[in-house]
Amino acid sequence: MPIVLIGPPASGKSRVGRRVAKLLGKTFIDTDALIVQRHGPIPEIFAQHGEAHFRRLERDAVVEALAQDAVVSFGGGAVLDPETQRDLASARVVMLDVTREAVEARLDAGRPLVKDLEGWAALVEARRPLYERLADVRIDTSRTPMTRVADDIVAWVHRTRELTE
């Protein structure tokens, strides 16, 4: 059963996911990295082909990642796809959250749908109900070191594994 990290852009999904995978002895898959590896930089995909094309590529990466017993980091918008939402029912889903104040230092120019802090806040508020509905557990990364966040996720995975065995 894959462990999937969802949540807002810049919440730490990739960084935490790598550490969680290492601690659990699993493969780490970042769906955005898969897309970049196969199709080029995400901002260029958006610019040349549009968001709809990117979302199709993203769906393909999600299907591939969820077929493996891995720790998977989704791009912030991957959960918008209804099929992906259904697929998450058979995964352990962790929502990483972050406050507006904490994310300001983490934002970079390489995010095609997030041009500034106001844009990030609007995007997150629109998606927050979906993230919360899909998540089995929510962890705030605003003030907690990423190593501690990863340790907390590993502890949660072990607790949930014990409950289902």
C-alpha positions as CSV (number, residue, x, y, z in Angstrom):
1,M,0.0,0.0,0.0
2,P,1.6,3.3,-1.1
3,I,2.1,6.2,1.3
4,V,1.0,9.4,-0.5
5,L,1.9,12.9,0.5
6,I,-0.5,15.6,-0.6
7,G,-0.9,19.2,0.2
8,P,-0.2,22.8,-0.8
9,P,2.8,23.8,-3.0
10,A,5.9,24.3,-0.8
11,S,4.6,22.4,2.1
12,G,7.6,20.0,2.0
13,K,6.1,17.0,0.3
14,S,9.3,16.1,-1.7
15,R,11.7,16.7,1.1
16,V,9.7,14.9,3.7
17,G,8.9,12.1,1.3
18,R,12.5,11.3,0.5
19,R,13.2,11.0,4.2
20,V,10.1,8.9,5.0
21,A,11.0,6.5,2.1
22,K,14.6,6.1,3.5
23,L,13.4,5.4,7.0
24,L,10.9,2.8,5.8
25,G,13.2,1.2,3.2
26,K,10.9,2.1,0.4
27,T,11.3,3.7,-3.0
28,F,10.5,7.4,-3.2
29,I,8.6,8.7,-6.2
30,D,7.9,12.4,-6.9
31,T,5.2,12.6,-9.6
32,D,6.4,16.1,-10.6
33,A,10.0,14.8,-11.0
34,L,8.7,11.9,-13.2
35,I,7.0,14.5,-15.4
36,V,10.1,16.6,-15.6
37,Q,12.3,13.6,-16.4
38,R,10.1,12.5,-19.3
39,H,8.7,15.8,-20.7
40,G,10.8,18.7,-19.5
41,P,10.3,21.5,-17.0
42,I,6.8,22.0,-15.8
43,P,6.7,25.8,-16.5
44,E,7.6,25.0,-20.1
45,I,4.8,22.3,-20.4
46,F,2.3,24.9,-19.1
47,A,3.6,27.6,-21.5
48,Q,3.7,25.4,-24.6
49,H,0.8,23.0,-24.0
50,G,-1.4,24.4,-21.3
51,E,-2.6,23.1,-17.9
52,A,-5.0,20.4,-19.4
53,H,-2.0,18.7,-21.1
54,F,0.0,18.9,-18.0
55,R,-2.8,17.3,-16.0
56,R,-2.9,14.4,-18.4
57,L,0.8,13.9,-18.0
58,E,0.3,14.2,-14.2
59,R,-2.4,11.6,-14.2
60,D,-0.2,9.1,-16.0
61,A,2.6,9.7,-13.5
62,V,0.1,9.2,-10.6
63,V,-1.1,5.9,-12.0
64,E,2.4,4.6,-12.4
65,A,3.5,5.7,-8.9
66,L,0.4,4.3,-7.1
67,A,1.0,0.9,-8.7
68,Q,4.1,0.6,-6.5
69,D,4.7,0.0,-2.8
70,A,6.4,3.3,-2.4
71,V,6.3,6.7,-0.7
72,V,4.8,9.1,-3.3
73,S,4.8,12.8,-3.4
74,F,2.1,14.4,-5.5
75,G,2.2,17.8,-7.0
76,G,-0.2,20.2,-5.3
77,G,-2.9,19.9,-8.0
78,A,-2.7,16.1,-8.6
79,V,-5.7,15.5,-6.3
80,L,-8.0,17.6,-8.6
81,D,-8.5,14.6,-10.9
82,P,-11.6,12.6,-9.8
83,E,-9.9,9.3,-10.8
84,T,-6.9,10.1,-8.6
85,Q,-9.3,10.9,-5.7
86,R,-10.8,7.4,-6.1
87,D,-7.4,5.8,-6.4
88,L,-6.3,7.3,-3.0
89,A,-8.9,5.2,-1.2
90,S,-6.4,2.3,-1.4
91,A,-3.4,4.3,-0.1
92,R,-2.3,5.8,3.2
93,V,-2.7,9.6,2.6
94,V,-0.8,12.3,4.5
95,M,-1.7,15.9,4.1
96,L,1.3,18.2,4.7
97,D,0.0,21.7,5.5
98,V,1.8,25.0,6.0
99,T,0.8,28.5,7.0
100,R,0.9,31.5,4.8
101,E,3.6,33.0,6.9
102,A,5.9,30.0,6.8
103,V,5.5,29.4,3.1
104,E,6.6,32.8,2.1
105,A,10.3,31.9,2.3
106,R,9.7,28.6,0.5
107,L,8.1,29.9,-2.7
108,D,10.2,30.1,-5.8
109,A,9.6,31.2,-9.4
110,G,9.3,27.7,-10.8
111,R,5.7,27.2,-10.0
112,P,3.4,28.0,-12.9
113,L,0.2,28.4,-10.9
114,V,1.7,30.4,-8.0
115,K,3.2,33.7,-8.9
116,D,3.1,35.3,-5.5
117,L,2.0,34.8,-1.9
118,E,-1.6,36.0,-2.6
119,G,-1.9,33.5,-5.5
120,W,-0.6,30.7,-3.3
121,A,-3.1,31.6,-0.6
122,A,-6.1,31.6,-3.0
123,L,-5.0,28.4,-4.6
124,V,-4.6,26.7,-1.2
125,E,-7.9,27.9,0.1
126,A,-9.7,26.6,-3.0
127,R,-8.1,23.2,-2.6
128,R,-8.0,22.8,1.2
129,P,-11.4,21.1,1.6
130,L,-10.3,18.5,-1.0
131,Y,-6.9,17.9,0.7
132,E,-8.6,17.5,4.1
133,R,-11.3,15.1,2.7
134,L,-8.7,12.8,1.1
135,A,-6.2,12.8,3.9
136,D,-6.0,10.1,6.6
137,V,-3.8,12.4,8.7
138,R,-2.7,16.0,8.6
139,I,0.7,17.4,9.7
140,D,1.6,21.0,9.8
141,T,5.2,21.7,8.5
142,S,5.2,25.4,9.4
143,R,7.4,25.3,12.5
144,T,8.4,21.7,12.8
145,P,11.7,20.5,11.4
146,M,11.2,18.3,8.3
147,T,13.2,15.5,10.0
148,R,10.6,15.5,12.8
149,V,7.7,15.6,10.3
150,A,9.2,12.5,8.6
151,D,9.6,10.7,11.9
152,D,6.0,11.5,12.9
153,I,4.8,10.1,9.5
154,V,6.8,6.9,10.0
155,A,5.4,6.5,13.5
156,W,1.9,7.0,12.1
157,V,2.5,4.4,9.4
158,H,3.7,1.9,12.0
159,R,0.6,2.5,14.2
160,T,-1.8,2.2,11.3
161,R,0.0,-1.0,10.1
162,E,-0.5,-2.5,13.6
163,L,-4.2,-1.7,13.5
164,T,-4.8,-3.4,10.1
165,E,-2.8,-6.5,10.8
